[in-house]
Amino acid sequence: MEKRTKENPWVLKTPPLSSEYTMHFDEKDGKEILVCTVGKTVLHYDARCIQDLYTMLQAHGDWMLLGSADEQKEAKPDTIEAWARSSDNPIGGWYGLKKGLRGRFGMYLPPLMEELGVAEVEHNKRNNRMRSI
């Protein structure tokens, strides 16, 4: 997998193709992270989420709703967002690392997975799904 940097980030669009944002790898506190920049908002995700999400989607074997939600809102059950917060995922909780901005996994990670060629993502106005390739 290509390791994009701040100087050469991925330029992505949200699943509904309504907003553009960037993602790149960095390191924080000795941990590899994904930095997601949406306008002036900067979110951080544990970089292990890429492989973990792919593995989960492979095991799931079918389409799965994204269910994107802010950290303060409850994630809809059986969605990518709920999985990214679950104590049952491989890291035992949130992949989002910045308190107050830990949500929106279901909005920003699926397009990266699609760009990496490991997942297919729907691009409807709402209720989008993804599956592994």
N, C-alpha and C positions, 0 to 999 in steps of 0.2 A: 504494500500500500504506500502510495506517495505521501510523504509527510509535508504538508503545506505549512508555510510559516506566515507570520504577520505581514511580511513583505510580499508574499505570493499566496494569498488565501484563496479558498474556494469561494466563488461568488454564486450564491444559490437563491432560489425563490421558494417561498412557503408553498405548501401543497396546493392551495387554491390559486397559486401563481399571482398573488396580489401584492406581495412585498418582497423586496430583495434584502439579503443579509450576507454576511461573510462568516466563514469558519476557518480556523487554523489550529495547529498544535502549538502548545507551549508547555512550560513546566512551572509548577507552583508548589512550594513546600516539598520539593523532591518528588512530586507526583506528576505524571504526564496528564495534561488536561486538554480539552477542546475549548477554544475561546470562540464564542458566538457573539457577533456584534450586529445589533439591530438598531440602526440609527445611532443614538448616543447611549443606548443600553448595552451593557456587556454582561453576558452570562457565561458561566463556566460549568463544564460537565466533565466528569471522570472519563478519561479517554478509553478505559476498558469497556465503556458502553457500546462501542462499535462491534466488537467481537461478541460480547454478551447478547446484544440485541439480535445479531445475526443467528447465533446459536439458538436463542429462544424462538425466533421465527421459523427456523428449520424444524424444530421440534413441534411447533404449533401446526405447521403444514398447510395453512390456508390463509385467506385474507383475515386481517385483524384491524379493527377500528383504531384510529390514531388517538382520539379523545383528548386533544391538547387542552390544558387548563393551567391557570396561574397557580402558584404554590398555595395561595390562600383558599383556593376552591378545591372541593373534593373531586378527585378524578373518577370518571365513569368506570365502573367495573369492567374487567375483561378488555381493556384497551392498552395500547402502547404506553400511554401516560400512567395508568395505574401500575403497570409492570415496573416502570422506571422509578416508582416510589415504594414498591412493595418490600416488605421484610423477607419475602421469598425469592427475590432476585439474587444473582451471584454476589453482590456486595452487601446485601442485607438492608437496603434502604435507598435513599435518594441518590441518583446519579448527578443531579444538580448540586453544585458546590457553594453557591453564594446565597446565604440566608436571605430570604425574601424574594429571590429570583431563581429558585430551584425548579420551578415548574416549566411548562412549555416544551418539555422533551418531545412530546408528540407532534409539535409543530416544526421544530428545528432539526431533529435528528433524521427523520425519514428522507428528506431531500438529499442529505449527505450520503445516506446509504444507497440511494438511487444513483447519485453521481459516482459512487465507488463501484457501481455495477453489481451490487449484491442484493438489491431489493427492487421491487416494482411498487410505485406509489400512485394512487389515484389523484387526479387534479380537478375535483369538483369544487363547487363553492363551499360546501360543508360536508361533514360526515365522510371524510376520506379514509381510505384503508391502505394497508401495505401488506406485502408478503415477500418472502425471500425468493431469490432466483436460484 
